Amino acid sequence: MKIGQVITAIDIGTTKICVIIAQINEENKLEVKGIGTSKADGMVNGIVVDIMKASKSMSDSINEAEEMATMKAKNIYVGIAGEHIKSQNTIGRISLTSGAQPCDIDQQHVENVISNSKNNVKIQQGNERLEIIHAIPQYYKIDDQDGIMNPVNMSGFNLSAHVHIVMAEINTLRNIKKCIEIAGYKVEESYLEPIASSHAVLDDVEKDLGSIIIDIGGGTTDIAIFYKDSIRFSAVLPIGGKNITHDLSVGLHTSPQNAEKLKIELGNSLSSRIPEDKLIDVEGIGGREPKKKKLKYMTEIIEARMREIFEGAYRILNEHHDLGLITAVLVLPGGASLLRDSSALADQIFNMPTKIGYPNLTDLAGPTEKLENPRYATTVGILYYVYAELQSRDETITSIKIGNKFTNLWQKIKNVFKDYF
């Protein structure tokens, strides 16, 4: 990585777009330079429905970040979510040697077995119009030895990889990229939002012991399981914070704008904690007079929808994984997590420790105060994800160079002594 290199992270949600411009400083740390946010016009459940409106929203948030940073946004990495996402676990297999002696495994073998896992998914019916955005190894198997986390430099005859594959609809990805291109920029890579968020809200111990992320966005809810330091499952529920706002608007006979305001200011996920006799003023529609409504009734509407989200997530996760193995924490990033007692309700349903997903900012320099909010978990996570990938890439290149030097040196030594034997 180069000192001064710029990394731009963009979280594209249904209701908001968040941008952070960061730069690698002389201490080899990510320094926040600019932050921008805007309303996500032209987007519905992670899908572009009006490309010009969506592009304008992205341009507004990027320009705001650039103005604060006094520099241009470069090297843009995007967090995506929505119903168009599909994920599955698969296995890749390759033969290392056809001889009687085992083969030493190198980085190329690892890349080949992951490529094999990707090919196994690509050929499946129904995946023709999907693009793979993640192929994350969970663990490897060498011959009969299972549970290997890093097979490089080990020996064997056959190598298998258990891999988590995440795919997105090609058209949806292209439309998002087009929005940013219309704004005058280029997307380097796209990341699934809960995978990105995990880099900001989970530590190494939590990833190893087992953790769940439930990110309630505006239009969808992203869920993921992490165990033994790798993602084990991910999925998307087609329901989010906008559904709560709609329910309140209908139930209270008020505008969606006022329903959203009431949700943020007075909302609670546990109606049992609200007094029976407490009343609130609810604005009428079309200039009608405000009416008195029970706050408890409002929170019952919220709780019903939040229970639907958490119970739906629990059912899906329990079908695909042994939740008894998940012993660390349930994390709730995203703006909806700030609803009062949302963590308490999740704790009841999952029967495990729950925390709000505030991003860890200790590895960032610069003006980070504004980022102390679950809404920025994905954007901060993208920065950490990209930074880690750049470091890993540099280390791999260095390792290859060192390996080549030793190979060349050994060849020279053999050439010197070949005439003596």
N, C-alpha and C positions, 0 to 999 in steps of 0.2 A: 504494500500500500504506500501511496505517496503522501507526504505531508502536504496539506492544502487541498487534497482531493475532496470534491463536493459530492454528497449523497442526498437525494431528495426522496422522502417517503410520502406517499399519498394514500390515505384511507378513503375509499369511495363507498359510502353507505347510501341507504335509501333516503335518509333525511338530512345528512350532512356530508361535507367533504373536508377533511383535515389534511394539512400539508405541513411538513417540517423540513427545512433546509438545514443540513448539518455539514460540518467540515472537519476533516482529520487535522488536529492541531499538532504542535511540536512535541507534545507529550504522548502522541499516538492515541489520543482520545477523541471521541466524537463531540464536537462543540456545536451546540445549537446556535444557529445564526438567525433563522427566521421561522415564524409560525403564522399560518393562515387558515381561516375557516370560512365556509360559505354554505348556504342552503343547497341541497342537492336537487335542483330542478332538473326535469327531464329524465329522472331515474325512478323505476318502480321495482322493488325487490331485487336490486342489484343489476337490473337490465335496463339498457338505454331505450327509452321510448320517444325521445325527442333529442336528436343528436346535437342540434344547435344550442338548445337550452342547457343540455348537459355539459357541452364544451364551454359555454359561458360560465357556468358554475365552477368548473375546474379551473378555468382561466382566472376567475376572481380570487379563488383561494391561493393559487400559485402566485399571482401578482401581489397579494397582501404579504405573503411570506417573503417574496423578493424585496419588497419595499422595506421591510424590517431588517432583512439581511444585508441590504445594499449590494446584492450580487444576484446573478442569474441562477435559476434552478437548473441543475445538470444531473445526469445519471439518475433518472427517475424510476423508482420502484413502486409498484401499485399493490394495495391490498384489496382483494375482491371477495364477494360472498354472494349468496342468492340461490334460488331454486335450480339454476342451471348447473350447479356444482354436483358432481358425482364422485364418489370415492369407493375404493375397495382394497382389500388385502390380497396379495398374490405371491407366488413363489417363482423365482427365476433359478434355472439350473444350467450349469456348463460342465463339460468334462475338461479336466486340467491336463491330462496326459493319457495317451493310449499305450504307454509302455509299462514295464514292470516296476519302475521306480516312481515314487511320488514327485510332484512338482512343487517348487516354491512359489507361493502366491504373491503376486505384485499388484500394484494399483490398477493396471490394465485388466487383470482378471476380475477385479471388483467391478470395474466399469462395465465389463462384458456381461457379468451375471445380472447386473441391474438393467442393462439394455435388454437382456432376455426376458426379464419380468415385465418390462414395458411392452415388448412385442407381444407377449402372451395376452395382455389386456387389449392392445390395439386391434387384434384380430377377432375379438369377441363381437358378436352381433349386437348392434345398437350403439357401438362406440365409434362408428365411422366419423361422426360429426363432432367428436370431442377431442380436445387437445390436452395432453398431459402437462400439468403445471408443477406437479411434485411427484418424485419417486424416492421415497424416504426409506432407507433400510431400517428394519426393526432389529434383526439379528441374522447371523449367518450359520450355515451348517457345513462342516467339512467331513465328507464321508459319513460316518456314524456319530460324529461329535457335534452336538447341538449347542445352541445358546452362545455362540461366539460373537463378540461385539466388533472385533477388528481382525480380519483374517490375514492381513498383509504380513508377509514374512513367515507365515505358518506353511506347513506342507500337507499335501493331500492329492487324491486322485480326482475327486469331484467336489464342486463348490455349489452350494445353494444359498439363496438370499430370500428371506421373508421381507416383503416390501409393501409399504402403504402407498397406493397410487391415488392421486387427486386429479380429476379432470374437469374441464370447463367447456361449455359449448363454444365452438370455434367462432361463430358469428358474434356471440356476446363479447368474447375477448377482443375481436377485431373492432367492434363498435366502440368499446371503451378506449382502445388504443387510438382510434380515429378521432375521438373527442379530444384527446390530449394532443394529437398531431394538428388538429384544426387550431388549437390554442397556441401552436408553435413549438411543441416539445415532442420528445420521443421516449417511449416506454422501454426500459431495459428488460425487466422481468415482472411477472405477476405472482402474488403469493396469496394463499388462502388465509383469510383473516384470523381464525383461531390459532393456526400454526404460527403466524407472525406474533399474535398476542402472547403466546406461551413464552416467548423470549423476553417479554417485559413483565409478566405477572407470576411466573413460576421459577423457583430456583432449582438447582441440580438435585437436591434431596427430594423435593416435591415431584419432580419428573421421574425419579427413580422409584419412589415408594408407590406412586400412583395418584394421579390428580385428574379432575374433570374441569373443563372450561365450558361454561354456558354463556354465550354472548347474545343477549337479547337486543337485536338491532331494531331499526324502524319497521322494516317489512318482513324480516326473517330472523330466526334464532339459530346461531351456529353452535354446534356441540362437538366436543372432541375429548378423547381419553388419552392420557400420557402415562406410560408405565415402562419401567426398566429403561429409562432415559430415551424413549422414542414414542412417537405417536402410534396408537394401536387402533384407533377408530375415529372417524369424523362423519358428520351428517348435517343436514340443514332442515329445520322445521319451517314450513311456510306461514309463519305467524310471528308477530313482533309488537313493538310498542305502538305502532299505528292502529293496531286492532283494539288496544286498550282505549286509545283516544276516541276511536269510532264508537265503541260501546258506551263510553261516557257521554258522548254527544247525543246518542239516541236515548239513553236512559235518563239523562237529565234535561232533555229538550233544550239543548244549547248548541252554539256553533262549535265546530271542530277546534277553532282557535282558542275559544274560552275553555273547552274541555281539556285541551293540552295544558293550558295555564293552571287549571285546577289540579290536574294530575301532578304537575311538578311541585306546586306550592303546598297542596294539602293531601296528596295521595298517600296511601298506605296499603301494603300488601296483606296485612292481617286485620280484618275488620273487628276481630274480638278485642283489639286494643283501643277501640274507639268508643267513647261514651254514647249511650242511646239517645240522649237528649241534645247533643251538640248540633246546631244548625249552621248552614252556610248560605250565602247569597249566590244565586246562579242567574247569570244574565240570560234574558230571553232571546229568541231568534228574531231578526228583522226589527230590532229596536223595541221589542216588547218589554214590559216591566220585569225586573228581576223577581225571582221567586225564592222562597225559603225551602231548602231541601236538607234532609238529614245527611250529615257527613258520613254516618255509618253506612247509609245506603250507597253513597258514592264509593266507599272503600270495599263494599261487598261486590260491586261491579268489577273493580280492579282485581280483587282477590280471585274471583272466578276465572278471569283470563290468565292471571299469573299462575294459578294452580294448573290450568290447562297446559301452559307452556312447560312448567317444571315436570308435571306428571307425564306429558308426552315425551320429554327428553329422557326421563327415567325409564320408560317402557322401551324406547329404542336402544338406549345404552345397555339395559339389562338383557336384551335379546342378543346382543353382539359381544358382550364381555362379562366376565365374572366380577361384578361390582364389589364382592367381598375382598378382592385383591387390591382395591383402590383404597389406600389407608391414609393418604396425606391430607388432601383438601379439595373442596369444590370452590372454584373461583368464578366470580361474576363480573367480567369487565363490561364496558359499554355504558351508555347513558342511563338505560333502564335500571341498572343496578342501584342507582341513587334513589329509587323509590323506597320510602321508609319501610323497613322490616322485610325487604325482599330477601336478604340473606337468612333471616329467621325462618321464612316460609320454606326456602330451599333446604335449610337444615332439617326441618320437620319431614319433608318428603324423602330426602336422600339419607337421612340419619347419619350425617357425617359433618365434620367441621367445615364451615363455609366462610369465605371472606370476599369482600368487595375487591375487584381487580384494579387497584391503583397501580400504575406502572412504576417499576423500580427505576429511579433516575440517578442512582449513584454512579453509573458508568457514563453519564453525560456531563459535559461542561457547558458553561454559558447560562443564559437566562431560561431556567427550566421551571420557574414557579407556576406558570400557566399550565404546564403539562401534568401537574399534580391532580389529575382527574381521570376516572375510568374511561372517559370518552377518548382519551389519547393513548389507550393501551395498545391498540393495533398499530398506530403510526410510530410510536416509540419502538414497538416490537419489530417493525419492518427495518428500522435503522440498525437494531442489534443483529437481526438476521443477516442483513447485507454485510455488515461489518465482520461477522463471524465467517461468512462465506469467502470474503476477500482475504481474510487471514488464512483460512484453510487452503485457498488456492495458492497463496504465496508459499505456504509451507510445503505443499505438494510439489511446486515448481522447484523450490530449493532442494528438496529431497531427491528429485529426479536428476538435478544438476550434479549433486554430490555423488549419487549412484553412478552417473555417467563418468565422472572423474575417476572414481575407483576402478570402473570397468576399463577405461582407457589406460590407467596406470598399470593394471594387471596385464593387459595385452602387451604393453611395452616391455614389461618384465619378462613375459613369456618369449617375446621376440628376441630379447638379448640372450637368453639362455637356450634357445631352441637348437642352436648348432652344437651344443655340448651334450645333447642327449639323443 
